[in-house]
Structure formats: structure tokens, C-alpha cells
């Protein structure tokens, strides 16, 4: 995945995580990949991004 494209995907996913605050990060990422037609093989990496963002949201809310 190109560097610029990767950053756009990462930023988009972080923003959507802040908006929707998903309960199941893996399902959220699967839906995101299908909806935005992301190339396969990035599911684990994107799931980690969502989990990190959720931890950041939860720690700042406390």
C-alpha cells in the first residue's frame, strides 16, 4: 500500500473510530474493508489501529 494512501486510510479509520466507538474492533474493520474496498491482508494492522484509538479515547475520558 502506498505511503500516502496508507496514511489516508489510517486517519479515516481513526476518525470513524472516534465517531462510532465500536464494541467489536475486528467486525468494525471487516465492515470498513468491505465498504471501502481495501486490499486484503491489512485486517490485523487496521484492527490494531482501531484498538489503540479506542484505548486512547477511553483513557482520555477517565
Long-range contacts (C-beta under 8 A, 24 or more apart in sequence): 1-39, 1-42, 9-36, 9-38, 9-46, 10-49, 12-36, 13-46, 13-49, 13-50, 13-53, 14-49, 14-53, 17-49, 17-50, 17-53, 17-54, 17-57, 18-53, 18-57, 21-54, 21-57, 22-50, 22-54, 25-50, 25-51, 25-54
